[in-house]
Amino acid sequence: MSIALLRRAAQTAIVAVRRLWRRVRRILRALWIALLRLALTVALIAALGDGAVRDTSLSARVTALARPHLFDYAAWEVGALWGKLGQAVLGIAPYLTDERGRALVLDYVQTLSDVQALERRIERLYADSAVSDPQAAAAPLRAERDALRARLRDNQPLVESLIEGQVSAVLAEEGFGVLGQVLPPVSMHFTETPMALIVSPRERIAVAANVDVNALTVEEREALEARIDAALNVSSLVVPLGGLSLYPAMIVEPSSGDPTAMLARVFEVTAHEWAHHYLVFYPLGWEYNTRPETRIINETTATFFGRAVAQRVIARYYPHVPIPQYPSFLTPAPVMAAATPTPARDPDAPPPFDFAREMAVTRARVDFLLWQGMVEAAEVYMAAQQRKFARHGYPIRKLNQAYFAFYGGYQGEPGAGGADPTGPAIERILARSASLEDFLHTMRGITTREELLAVK
């Protein structure tokens, strides 16, 4: 064999070995990340448990009453981890350009918006009494919807990897990278999330039990709440979730209808759940279940963090998409210029209805009535306010102590938190922080409202 042939054979062997080593490295890295995901899942379950449980005996009784509807985490986790392992080993996301990745994510969100529009059209056909055979009338729409759903299923693993990569890149820029790797790794999975069964004492607003149940119809939610309220003399509410910080994080499909808003929502919830993954290693995560105020600080921190990351991802990867703007405690809502002149408002007319302001007033009034021991009066007042919100276009299904216990824990804007200073204090810390890493570094050691308000 000539020297030239030997050299060519040696070069071919070297290339083959290098390719094999790259594949082995990908497999080893995928296995390492899978093990890390499993360990983090165990840590999250241990730290967050089934919510902010204040009365373990009450939680056990709630769980027993809700047992037929309990969500099966083990089955979900096995399926999600297996899918992530396959994408890590065989996926092509790392080899795509930013432009191609952006196009795939945008196409996925647009397709999802088209699917939801078709589903709304199908629902209208079934609700229209003038349509004698809605099943036949909806057949073409169902076929189109099912074809688009199949396309979404095929593209979902790749799109999830792209979303994870874009969020990871922003987090690395913000100071969370360690040797080029964000820890814990960003991991998310589109799925139908469970719902949260929230239970509060009637005499005060607090999350006494938080149990995750399967997605339920309105009728099933009403029946479960009535059974628990009657059996335990509590206030309960089954609420939908936008995401859940298992590992990978459970992310519900956004459903605003506007593809650009849906895009921002995906990044916001992904980063929100990653903040929980990060905080589980620090006191703010460790003590999530210790007291209600710690849960509120934790969730509100993740809320502001998720919004900030979404703005940065949109600015970096989707420059043609408007950067999302969120309500703020620190600045008034922007005044939009009218396209055409409008007549002056009658000075004797009541002011326009402001949902956030009315909700904050409602919460403050309920807190006062409960503090006075006037439980029935507070409940009558909340029922009247629920009807008032509905008249103004805000159809809240049920306004009770459990409603405020849950939604008051996410104080990203004025409203259900009432006069609680937690939200404004956290937003001020974010505004003063040099980076998002600096923000979480400050927040991760704060576990009480007193500590939060002492931050200068």
C-alpha positions as CSV (number, residue, x, y, z in Angstrom):
1,M,0.0,0.0,0.0
2,S,1.4,3.4,-1.0
3,I,2.2,6.1,1.6
4,A,-0.6,8.3,0.1
5,L,-3.1,5.5,0.6
6,L,-1.9,4.9,4.2
7,R,-2.2,8.7,4.9
8,R,-5.7,8.8,3.4
9,A,-6.7,5.8,5.5
10,A,-5.3,7.3,8.6
11,Q,-7.1,10.5,8.0
12,T,-10.4,8.7,7.4
13,A,-9.9,6.8,10.6
14,I,-9.1,10.0,12.6
15,V,-12.3,11.6,11.2
16,A,-14.3,8.5,12.1
17,V,-12.9,8.5,15.6
18,R,-13.6,12.2,16.1
19,R,-17.2,11.7,14.9
20,L,-17.6,8.7,17.2
21,W,-16.2,10.7,20.1
22,R,-18.5,13.6,19.5
23,R,-21.5,11.2,19.5
24,V,-20.2,9.5,22.7
25,R,-19.8,13.0,24.3
26,R,-23.4,13.9,23.3
27,I,-24.7,10.6,24.8
28,L,-22.7,11.1,28.0
29,R,-23.9,14.7,28.3
30,A,-27.5,13.6,27.7
31,L,-27.2,10.9,30.4
32,W,-25.6,13.4,32.8
33,I,-28.4,15.9,32.2
34,A,-31.0,13.2,32.6
35,L,-29.5,12.2,36.0
36,L,-29.4,15.9,36.9
37,R,-33.1,16.3,35.9
38,L,-34.1,13.3,38.0
39,A,-32.2,14.6,41.0
40,L,-33.7,18.0,40.6
41,T,-37.2,16.6,40.3
42,V,-36.7,14.7,43.6
43,A,-35.4,18.0,45.2
44,L,-38.3,20.0,43.9
45,I,-40.9,17.5,45.1
46,A,-39.2,17.5,48.5
47,A,-39.0,21.3,48.7
48,L,-42.3,22.3,47.1
49,G,-44.3,19.3,48.1
50,D,-48.0,19.7,47.2
51,G,-48.0,23.4,47.9
52,A,-48.0,25.7,50.9
53,V,-49.4,23.3,53.4
54,R,-50.1,24.8,56.8
55,D,-52.2,22.1,58.4
56,T,-51.0,18.6,57.5
57,S,-54.1,16.9,58.9
58,L,-56.3,19.2,56.8
59,S,-54.1,18.5,53.8
60,A,-54.5,14.8,54.3
61,R,-58.3,15.1,54.5
62,V,-58.4,17.2,51.4
63,T,-56.3,14.7,49.5
64,A,-58.6,11.9,50.6
65,L,-61.6,13.7,49.3
66,A,-59.9,14.6,46.0
67,R,-58.3,11.1,45.6
68,P,-60.3,10.2,42.4
69,H,-58.9,13.2,40.7
70,L,-55.3,13.3,41.8
71,F,-52.7,13.9,39.1
72,D,-50.2,11.0,38.4
73,Y,-46.8,12.6,38.5
74,A,-44.8,9.4,38.2
75,A,-46.3,8.5,34.8
76,W,-45.9,12.0,33.5
77,E,-42.3,12.3,34.6
78,V,-41.2,9.0,33.0
79,G,-42.6,10.0,29.7
80,A,-41.2,13.5,29.8
81,L,-37.7,12.4,30.8
82,W,-37.6,9.7,28.1
83,G,-38.6,12.3,25.4
84,K,-35.9,14.7,26.6
85,L,-33.2,12.1,26.6
86,G,-34.0,11.2,23.0
87,Q,-33.9,14.8,21.9
88,A,-30.6,15.4,23.7
89,V,-29.0,12.4,22.0
90,L,-30.5,12.6,18.5
91,G,-31.9,16.2,18.2
92,I,-30.7,18.7,15.6
93,A,-31.4,21.9,17.6
94,P,-27.7,22.5,18.4
95,Y,-26.8,22.5,14.7
96,L,-29.5,25.0,13.5
97,T,-28.7,28.7,12.9
98,D,-30.5,31.3,15.0
99,E,-32.5,32.3,11.9
100,R,-33.7,28.8,11.3
101,G,-34.5,28.2,14.9
102,R,-36.4,31.5,15.1
103,A,-38.4,30.5,12.0
104,L,-39.3,27.1,13.5
105,V,-40.5,28.6,16.8
106,L,-42.6,31.2,15.1
107,D,-44.1,28.6,12.8
108,Y,-45.0,26.4,15.8
109,V,-46.7,29.3,17.6
110,Q,-48.6,30.4,14.5
111,T,-49.7,26.8,13.9
112,L,-50.9,26.6,17.5
113,S,-52.8,29.8,17.1
114,D,-54.5,28.4,13.9
115,V,-55.4,25.2,15.8
116,Q,-57.1,27.1,18.6
117,A,-58.9,29.3,16.1
118,L,-60.3,26.2,14.4
119,E,-61.3,24.8,17.8
120,R,-63.3,28.0,18.6
121,R,-65.0,27.7,15.2
122,I,-66.0,24.1,16.0
123,E,-67.3,25.1,19.4
124,R,-69.5,27.9,17.8
125,L,-71.0,25.4,15.4
126,Y,-72.1,23.1,18.3
127,A,-73.5,26.2,20.2
128,D,-75.4,27.5,17.2
129,S,-79.0,26.2,17.4
130,A,-79.4,27.1,13.7
131,V,-77.0,24.3,12.7
132,S,-79.1,21.1,12.6
133,D,-76.1,18.7,12.3
134,P,-73.0,20.3,13.9
135,Q,-71.0,17.0,13.7
136,A,-71.3,17.0,9.9
137,A,-70.8,20.7,9.6
138,A,-67.7,20.6,11.7
139,A,-66.1,17.6,9.9
140,P,-63.9,19.7,7.5
141,L,-62.7,21.9,10.4
142,R,-61.9,18.8,12.5
143,A,-59.9,17.3,9.7
144,E,-57.9,20.5,9.3
145,R,-57.4,20.8,13.0
146,D,-56.3,17.2,13.4
147,A,-53.7,17.6,10.6
148,L,-52.3,20.7,12.3
149,R,-52.2,18.9,15.6
150,A,-50.2,16.1,14.1
151,R,-47.8,18.7,12.7
152,L,-47.4,20.2,16.2
153,R,-46.7,16.8,17.7
154,D,-44.0,16.1,15.2
155,N,-42.3,19.5,15.7
156,Q,-42.8,19.8,19.5
157,P,-39.5,18.1,20.7
158,L,-37.4,20.2,18.4
159,V,-39.2,23.5,19.2
160,E,-38.9,22.8,23.0
161,S,-35.1,22.4,22.5
162,L,-35.0,25.7,20.6
163,I,-36.9,27.5,23.3
164,E,-34.7,26.0,26.0
165,G,-31.6,27.1,24.1
166,Q,-32.8,30.7,23.6
167,V,-33.7,31.1,27.2
168,S,-30.4,29.5,28.2
169,A,-28.5,32.0,26.1
170,V,-30.1,35.0,27.8
171,L,-29.6,33.5,31.2
172,A,-25.9,32.9,30.4
173,E,-25.6,36.6,29.4
174,E,-27.2,37.6,32.7
175,G,-24.5,35.7,34.7
176,F,-26.0,32.3,35.3
177,G,-23.6,30.4,33.0
178,V,-21.0,28.0,34.6
179,L,-18.3,26.9,32.0
180,G,-20.8,27.6,29.3
181,Q,-23.7,25.7,30.9
182,V,-26.6,27.3,32.7
183,L,-27.2,25.4,36.0
184,P,-29.7,24.0,36.5
185,P,-30.2,23.4,32.7
186,V,-33.3,25.0,31.2
187,S,-35.9,22.2,30.6
188,M,-39.5,22.6,29.6
189,H,-42.3,20.4,28.0
190,F,-45.6,21.5,26.5
191,T,-48.4,19.5,28.2
192,E,-51.8,19.7,29.6
193,T,-51.0,20.8,33.2
194,P,-52.9,19.6,36.2
195,M,-55.1,22.0,38.1
196,A,-54.5,23.2,41.7
197,L,-57.1,22.6,44.4
198,I,-56.6,25.5,46.8
199,V,-58.1,25.3,50.3
200,S,-58.2,28.3,52.7
201,P,-59.8,28.6,56.1
202,R,-63.0,30.6,56.0
203,E,-61.9,32.9,58.8
204,R,-58.7,34.1,57.2
205,I,-57.0,34.1,53.8
206,A,-54.2,31.5,53.6
207,V,-53.2,28.5,51.6
208,A,-54.0,25.7,54.1
209,A,-53.7,23.0,51.4
210,N,-52.7,22.8,47.8
211,V,-53.3,19.6,45.9
212,D,-52.8,19.0,42.2
213,V,-55.6,17.3,40.4
214,N,-56.3,16.3,36.8
215,A,-57.7,18.9,34.5
216,L,-61.4,19.0,35.3
217,T,-64.5,20.3,33.6
218,V,-66.4,23.2,35.2
219,E,-69.0,20.8,36.5
220,E,-66.4,18.6,38.1
221,R,-64.7,21.6,39.7
222,E,-67.9,22.8,41.2
223,A,-68.8,19.4,42.6
224,L,-65.4,18.8,44.1
225,E,-65.3,22.3,45.7
226,A,-68.8,21.8,47.2
227,R,-67.9,18.4,48.6
228,I,-64.8,19.8,50.3
229,D,-66.4,22.9,51.6
230,A,-69.3,20.9,53.1
231,A,-67.1,18.3,54.6
232,L,-64.4,20.5,56.1
233,N,-66.1,23.9,56.5
234,V,-63.4,25.6,54.4
235,S,-63.2,27.8,51.3
236,S,-61.9,25.9,48.2
237,L,-61.2,26.6,44.6
238,V,-59.9,24.6,41.7
239,V,-57.7,26.9,39.5
240,P,-55.9,26.3,36.2
241,L,-52.1,26.5,36.1
242,G,-49.9,28.1,33.5
243,G,-47.0,25.9,34.4
244,L,-45.5,23.7,37.1
245,S,-41.9,23.4,38.2
246,L,-41.3,19.7,37.9
247,Y,-38.3,18.9,35.8
248,P,-38.7,19.3,32.9
249,A,-41.1,22.1,33.7
250,M,-44.7,21.6,32.7
251,I,-45.8,24.4,30.4
252,V,-49.4,24.8,29.3
253,E,-49.9,25.8,25.7
254,P,-50.6,29.6,25.6
255,S,-54.1,30.5,24.3
256,S,-54.3,34.2,24.0
257,G,-55.0,33.9,20.2
258,D,-52.4,36.5,19.3
259,P,-49.2,34.7,18.1
260,T,-46.9,37.4,19.4
261,A,-48.4,37.4,22.8
262,M,-48.3,33.6,22.8
263,L,-44.6,33.7,21.9
264,A,-43.8,36.0,24.9
265,R,-46.0,33.9,27.2
266,V,-44.0,30.7,26.4
267,F,-40.7,32.4,27.3
268,E,-42.2,34.0,30.4
269,V,-43.5,30.8,31.9
270,T,-40.4,28.8,30.9
271,A,-38.2,31.3,32.8
272,H,-40.7,31.6,35.7
273,E,-40.4,27.8,36.2
274,W,-36.6,27.9,35.8
275,A,-36.5,30.5,38.6
276,H,-38.2,27.9,40.9
277,H,-35.6,25.3,39.8
278,Y,-32.8,27.7,40.7
279,L,-34.3,28.8,44.0
280,V,-34.8,25.3,45.3
281,F,-31.1,25.3,46.2
282,Y,-31.4,28.4,48.4
283,P,-33.5,29.4,51.5
284,L,-36.3,31.0,49.5
285,G,-36.8,27.6,47.8
286,W,-36.1,25.5,50.9
287,E,-38.7,27.3,53.0
288,Y,-41.4,27.5,50.3
289,N,-43.7,25.5,52.5
290,T,-42.7,27.1,55.8
291,R,-45.0,30.1,55.9
292,P,-47.5,31.7,53.5
293,E,-45.4,34.9,53.1
294,T,-42.4,32.8,51.9
295,R,-44.5,31.3,49.2
296,I,-45.7,34.7,48.1
297,I,-42.2,36.1,47.9
298,N,-41.0,33.0,46.0
299,E,-43.8,33.1,43.4
300,T,-43.7,36.9,43.0
301,T,-39.9,36.7,42.5
302,A,-40.4,34.1,39.8
303,T,-43.2,36.2,38.2
304,F,-41.0,39.3,37.8
305,F,-38.0,37.2,36.7
306,G,-40.0,35.4,34.0
307,R,-41.3,38.6,32.6
308,A,-37.8,40.2,32.4
309,V,-36.4,37.1,30.7
310,A,-39.2,37.1,28.1
311,Q,-38.5,40.7,27.3
312,R,-34.8,39.9,26.7
313,V,-35.4,36.8,24.6
314,I,-37.8,38.7,22.4
315,A,-35.3,41.6,22.0
316,R,-32.5,39.2,21.1
317,Y,-34.1,36.6,18.9
318,Y,-37.2,38.2,17.6
319,P,-36.4,41.9,16.9
320,H,-39.4,42.4,14.7
321,V,-41.8,41.3,17.5
322,P,-42.9,44.0,20.0
323,I,-41.3,43.6,23.4
324,P,-44.0,42.7,25.9
325,Q,-45.0,45.3,28.4
326,Y,-46.3,44.3,31.8
327,P,-48.3,46.1,34.5
328,S,-46.2,47.7,37.2
329,F,-46.5,48.9,40.8
330,L,-43.8,51.6,40.2
331,T,-45.2,53.3,37.0
332,P,-48.7,54.2,36.1
333,A,-50.3,52.4,33.1
334,P,-49.4,54.1,29.8
335,V,-51.9,56.4,28.3
336,M,-52.6,55.5,24.7
337,A,-53.3,58.4,22.3
338,A,-56.7,58.1,20.7
339,A,-56.8,57.7,16.9
340,T,-59.7,60.2,16.7
341,P,-60.8,62.9,19.0
342,T,-63.3,61.7,21.7
343,P,-65.8,63.8,23.5
344,A,-65.1,64.9,27.0
345,R,-66.4,62.6,29.7
346,D,-69.3,63.7,31.8
347,P,-67.8,64.9,35.1
348,D,-70.8,63.5,37.0
349,A,-70.5,60.0,35.4
350,P,-68.8,57.2,37.4
351,P,-65.1,56.6,36.6
352,P,-64.2,53.8,34.1
353,F,-64.1,50.4,35.7
354,D,-60.5,49.5,36.7
355,F,-60.1,45.8,37.4
356,A,-56.8,46.0,39.3
357,R,-58.0,48.9,41.5
358,E,-61.4,47.2,42.2
359,M,-59.7,43.9,43.1
360,A,-57.3,45.6,45.4
361,V,-60.2,47.4,47.1
362,T,-62.1,44.1,47.4
363,R,-59.2,42.3,49.0
364,A,-58.6,45.1,51.5
365,R,-62.3,45.1,52.5
366,V,-62.3,41.3,52.8
367,D,-59.2,41.3,55.0
368,F,-60.8,43.9,57.3
369,L,-64.1,42.0,57.6
370,L,-62.3,38.8,58.4
371,W,-60.1,40.6,60.9
372,Q,-63.3,41.7,62.6
373,G,-64.5,38.1,62.7
374,M,-67.3,38.8,60.3
375,V,-66.9,35.8,58.1
376,E,-70.4,35.6,56.7
377,A,-70.4,39.3,55.9
378,A,-67.1,38.9,54.0
379,E,-68.5,36.0,52.0
380,V,-71.7,37.9,51.1
381,Y,-69.5,40.9,50.0
382,M,-67.3,38.7,47.9
383,A,-70.3,37.2,46.2
384,A,-71.6,40.7,45.4
385,Q,-68.2,41.7,44.1
386,Q,-68.1,38.6,41.9
387,R,-71.3,39.7,40.2
388,K,-70.0,43.2,39.8
389,F,-66.8,42.0,38.1
390,A,-69.0,39.9,35.8
391,R,-71.2,42.8,34.8
392,H,-68.0,44.7,33.7
393,G,-66.7,41.9,31.6
394,Y,-64.6,39.9,34.1
395,P,-66.4,36.6,34.5
396,I,-64.7,35.2,37.7
397,R,-66.3,31.9,38.4
398,K,-65.9,32.1,42.1
399,L,-64.6,34.9,44.4
400,N,-63.8,33.5,47.8
401,Q,-61.0,33.2,50.4
402,A,-59.3,30.5,48.3
403,Y,-59.3,32.8,45.3
404,F,-57.3,35.5,47.2
405,A,-55.1,32.9,48.8
406,F,-54.0,31.6,45.4
407,Y,-53.9,34.7,43.2
408,G,-52.6,36.9,46.0
409,G,-49.5,34.8,45.9
410,Y,-48.5,36.1,42.5
411,Q,-48.1,39.8,43.1
412,G,-46.7,40.9,39.7
413,E,-49.2,43.7,39.5
414,P,-51.9,45.5,41.6
415,G,-55.0,43.5,42.4
416,A,-55.5,40.3,44.4
417,G,-52.6,41.2,46.8
418,G,-54.5,44.2,48.2
419,A,-52.4,46.3,50.4
420,D,-49.6,43.7,50.7
421,P,-46.3,45.5,50.1
422,T,-44.5,42.3,48.8
423,G,-45.0,43.0,45.1
424,P,-43.9,46.6,45.0
425,A,-40.8,45.8,47.2
426,I,-39.7,43.0,44.9
427,E,-40.2,45.1,41.8
428,R,-38.1,47.9,43.3
429,I,-35.3,45.4,44.0
430,L,-35.4,44.2,40.4
431,A,-35.3,47.8,39.1
432,R,-32.2,48.5,41.2
433,S,-30.4,45.2,40.3
434,A,-27.5,45.3,37.9
435,S,-28.5,42.0,36.2
436,L,-31.1,39.3,36.7
437,E,-28.4,37.2,38.4
438,D,-27.9,40.0,40.9
439,F,-31.7,40.1,41.4
440,L,-32.0,36.4,42.2
441,H,-28.8,36.6,44.3
442,T,-30.5,39.2,46.4
443,M,-33.9,37.4,46.6
444,R,-32.7,33.8,47.2
445,G,-31.9,34.4,50.9
446,I,-35.1,36.4,51.7
447,T,-37.8,34.3,53.3
448,T,-39.9,36.7,55.3
449,R,-41.7,40.0,54.6
450,E,-39.7,41.7,57.3
451,E,-36.4,40.7,55.6
452,L,-37.8,41.9,52.3
453,L,-38.8,45.3,53.5
454,A,-35.4,45.7,55.2
455,V,-33.6,45.5,51.8
456,K,-32.2,48.9,51.0
